[in-house]
Amino acid sequence: MSTPPSIQSALLSRINERKVLRSLQVYGPLSRADLARQAGMSAPTASKAVEALLHAGLLEETEETRGPSRGRPSRKLQLASVTAQVLGFVIDAENCRIVPAGLDGTLDDARNIEFPTPATYEALIDAATRHALRLTQREGVKTLGVGVTLPGLVDYRQKRGVLSPNVPITNGRAPCRDLEARLGIPCTLIQEEHALCLAERHFGGARGIDDFAMLDVSTGVGLGVMSGGRLLTGHSGLAGEIGHITVQADGRPCGCGNQGCLETMACDSALAWLVSQRLGRKVTLAEVGELYRSGEISLGMELDTIVRYLGIGVAAILNLFNPSMLFVHGRLFQIDEGLFPRVVEEARRRALPPSYADCRIIQAQGSKRQGAVAAIIEERIDVLIPTQGN
């Protein structure tokens, strides 16, 4: 049975609109003529797609500016950033952050809001609502949605947190549903490693790459895998929890209820814990860095531990998923510039030689805030310009 012409026409229009958006995402503001050329379509076809996107609020035209050559002033098209915004909301163990951004992904750092993670879920939603409302009250600027990142397991079918060892108040909760009810704008929930994948693909070193992995070693240890341009989520969104494989059978208790999980030995918070145990008092990772740089403490034993266990985790990823690139995200590498090369060398020793040789291991450039923003931008585009089958 053939597809009716009206449906074919609508699908072709959506494809063209996505090509226009993609061109602006890659190349930035463009004139209509340059946009048609970069998108590989005729001027009338590009113009029709542009008008639809302007109407949807996804694009805007810049004010008239005169270029370096003589002639009439030109106008350029860009992803909406003056007339529209999205919010990125990062939920984390100690602090939460909310930041506005344009649809080009540029974060408005001057208006970033950070607050201590509340002790109860109700207080978390209250605080997030209060701060988000402040950021949405901009005359002439429409807030299209909020992207929320959550550490731990996320059930994408139910759109709720399942198990977060580091933020247990979110277990079984649906922060996006609750924020939508309070704010009256769309929200999307994404697991934080998946958010980091989107951040790297949109704004970092993975632009144009369809197969890579992202290892997050910040508050805990988590893995995101992009395969064929799609996130590998598993049956219900729970794939990638490499931080909870057991590396010490009788090791330190983990927030998940098990013992000796990888994330108890190989991340930002693990390094802070190891140093706290030696000093006999609790210190943060930032304090560890200050003490180390001032020469007040040495970190030989602790860094050896981090290298050994993180090398084991990296090698497991290379052997299991065979990524073309592995990005590693964590603040601990800022403490000692020699730490990352040591982890890579340890992974080389432990991984299968063909798997190691087939992968580049580099430090991530993106952030969780960028990932939250990328998630809501993708979700809004999918809703406003659905592809076939949506």
N, C-alpha and C positions, 0 to 999 in steps of 0.2 A: 504494500500500500504506500503510495507516494505521499510526501509531506505537502500539505496545502501551501500555495504560494505566499499567503499572508504570514504563515508561521516561518517559512524560509526567510522572508523579508525581515521579520522581527529578529530572528536569530542573527542574521547578517548585520543588522544594525547594532546589536549588542557586541558582536565581535569587533566591529569598527570602533565602538565607544571604548572598549577595553584596550584596543591598540593605541588610541589617543591617550588614554590615561597612562599606559605603560611608557609611551614615548616621553611624556612630561615627567614621569617618575625618574627616568634614566637621564634625560638631557636637561631638565629644568625648564624655565619659561622659554617659550618659542613663539615666533610669529605664526600666523595661520599658514603662510606659505612653507615655512620651515617645518611646521608640524606635519603638514600633508606629506612632505618629502620624507621625514624621519619615520612616519607611520606607514609609508609605502602605499598611499592611496591618492586618488584624484582630489583636486581642490573642492569640488562640490560634495564628494563623499565625506571628506574631512569636516567640511563646514556643517553638514547635517549632524554628524556625531558631536561636534563642538556645541551646537545649539542645544542638543538634548542634555549634554553634561552641564552646561550653564544653567539650564532650567532645573536640573536636579540639585544644583548647589555644590557640585563637585569641582567646578572650574570657576575662575574669575579672570577678568581682563585687567591688566595693569594700567595705571594712568599713562597718558601719552608722554613719551620721552623721545628726545631727538638723538639719533644715533650719531656715530662719528662722520658719516657721509652726509652730503647735502640732500635735501628733499623733504618730503612731508614727514612729520613725526610718526613713529610706528607704535602699534599697540601689541602687547604680547599676552599670550594665554598662560596661565599657571594653575597648579592645583590650589584650591581655595585655602587661603591662609589669613586673609584680611577679613573676609565676610563669614568665615566658618572656622570651627575648631573642633577637636576631639580632646578627651581627657584620658590620660593614662594613670591608672591607680595600681600601685605595687604594694601588695600585702607581704610583710616579712616578719621575721621573728622578733626583732627589737624595735624597728621603726617602719612606718608606712609612709609612702610618698604619693602625691597627686600632682600631675603637671599637665598644663594645656599644651597643645601643639596644633600646627596647621596640617592640612592634608598632605603636605609634602614631607611630613615627619619631623620638621624642625621644632625642637622643644623650646618652650618659653621659660627658660631657667629662672628668669627674674620673678616669675609668678609661681614657681615650684613651692609646694607646701609639704613639710615633713612633720610628722607627729609620732610620739611613742605608741607602739601597738598596745591597745587597751587590753585589759585582763578578761573582758567578756565579749562575746560576739555582738550582743546588743549595743555595747558601747562603741565597738568598731564601726558598725553601720551608722550609728548616730554621728560619730566624728567624721566619717567619710562623706555623709550627706551634707553636713554643715560646711565642710571645706569645699566640696564640689559645687554647692550652690553659690558660694562666693566667686568661684572661677567662672561660672556660667553667666553671671550678671554683668555682661559687657554689651553696651548698646550697639546695635547693628551687627552683632556677631552671633551666629546660630551655632549652638553646640549639637553636633550630630550624634554623639554617643560617648560611652565610656568603655575602655578596655581594662579589664581587671586581671592581674597575674596572681596566681596562688601557688605557694610551695606545696609539694607533696602530690598525692594522687587526686586526679580530677576525673569525674565521670562525665564525659561529654554528652552522653545520652540524657542524663538527668540534669546536667548543667549545675553540678554541685561538687563540693569538696568531699572526698572519701576518707582520706587519712593524711594528716599533715603532722608529722612528728614534731616539727618546730613551731607550728601555729595551730595547736590542737583545738582552739576555740572555733575553727572553721570546719571541723569534722562534721559531715552530714549536713552542712549548711549550703545555701545557694545565694551567695552575696550579690550576684548580678540580678537575680529576680527581685531581691529586697531593695537594691538600689534603684532599679527601674521603677518600682512602686513608689519610692520616695521622690525621685527626681523627675519622673515622667519623660525620660529619654532612654533610647536603647542602650543596653550594656551587653558585653560579651565576656565570657570567662575563659581564661587560657592558663594552662599549667606553665610555671615559670621557665622551664627549660625549652618548651615549645615557643614561648615568647622570645627567648634569646635567639632561637633559630630564625624567627621572623625578623628580629632586629638586625642580625648579621646579613640576612638575605636582602633586606631592603636598604640598609644604611652602612653595612660593614664590608668585610672581605669576601662574602659569599654572593655578591651580586652577580646574577647570570649563572649561578651554579645550582644544579638540581639534585646533587647527591653529596651530602656532607653530614657530619655529626657535630653536636654541641655538648660539651661536658661542662657542667656548672659545678664549681667546687667552692662556693661561697658559704652560705649558712649551712648547707648540707651538700650532698653529692647527687646530681641528677643528670640524666641524659636525654637529649632530643635528637632525633634522626630525621633528616629530610631525604626522602627517596623518590626519585622521579618527579621532583617538584612538589611532593606532598608530604606532610608530616606523618610519620609512622606512629599511630596512636594505639594500635592493638584493638581488641574486641570492643572495649568500652572506654578507651582513653587512658588505660593504666600502664601502657608499655614504657620502658626506659628507666625504671627505678633501679639503676645499677648501684646506687648508694646503699641499698639494703641487701646486697649479697654479703654473706658472712665471710670475713677474712681472718677472724680470730674466734675460734669456737667458744672460748670462755672469756671473751674480751669485755670491754666497757659496755654497760647497758646503753641501748639506743632509745630514742624517743618513740620508735615504732613498737617497742616492747620486746625486741630481740636483743641479742648480745653480739658484740664484735662486728657490727656492720661497717662497711667501707667508710661511710661518712663519719664514723666516730674517730677515724684515724687519718683522714686525708682531705681536709678542707680548711677554710678560714677559721671556722669556729673550733675545729679540732686542734689547730695550732694554738689558738688562744687558750684552750683547755689544757693542753700539754704544758704550756708555760705557766699557767695558773697553778697547776699541781706542783711544779718545781718551786715556785715562789711562795706558795702557801696562802695566796690571796687571789681573788678573781681579777683578771685583767682582760681588756678588750683587745681585738686585733690591732686597733690603732695605737693603743698603749704599748703593745708588743713591739710595733715598728719604731716608736719613739725610744723605747729602752734599748733596742738593738742598735739603732743609728747613733745613739749617744755613747755607746760602749758600756752601758751599765750591765748588760747581760750578753751572754753568748747564746747562740741557738743551734750549735752543732748537733746535739742529740735529737732535738725536736725536728730540725730540718731533715736529718737523715731518715727519721720515721716517716715524715710526709713524703719524701722522695720514694721510699720503698713502696709504700702502699698506694700512692697515686700512680706510680709506674705500673703496678699490678692492674689497677683499674683501666688505665689507658690501653695496656696490652690486650685486656679482655675485649675492649670495644673494637680494636683493630681486628682481632681474630673473629669476632662475632658478626660485625657489620660491614667490614671491608670498605670504609668510606674513602672517598678521594681526598677529603680534607677533614681534619678534626680540629675544631676550635675549642679552646679551653678558657673558661671565664672564672676569674677569682682574684681577690685583692692581695692574697698572700704573696703573689709574685712581685709585688711592688716593694716588699720588704728586703729582698735579696735578689739582685739582677741575675745571679748565677743559678737561681732555683729552677727556673723553667727549663733551661738546657739540661740540667741534671735529671729532671723528670722525663724529658724526651729520651735521653740516653738510657735510663732505666727501662723505659717502655721498649726501646730497641732490643735490649737484652732479653726481655721476657716474651715479646710477641713473635709470632711466626714470621720468619724473614720476608716471605713474599707479601704478607699483609702490611708489614712495616714499610717496605720499599714502595708500596703502592699508595701511600698516604702522606700528605703534608700535615704536620702538627704545628699549629700556630696559636698565638694568644688572640682571644676574641676582642673585637672593637666595640661591639654593640652593648647596650645596657638593658636591664629589665624595663625601665621606663620607656625606652624606644620600642621594646617588644610589645608592651601594653598598647602603645599608640598604633603600631603596625597591625595588631590584631583587630582593633576596632575599625581601622581604615579598610582592611580587607573585608570585614564583615559587612560594613555599610555599602561597599562597592558591590558585594555579592547580592545584597538585598535590592539595591537600586538598579543594578544592571545584572539581573540573573542570567546565568548560563543555561543551556538546555539541560533539563532534568532537575533544576532547582525548584 
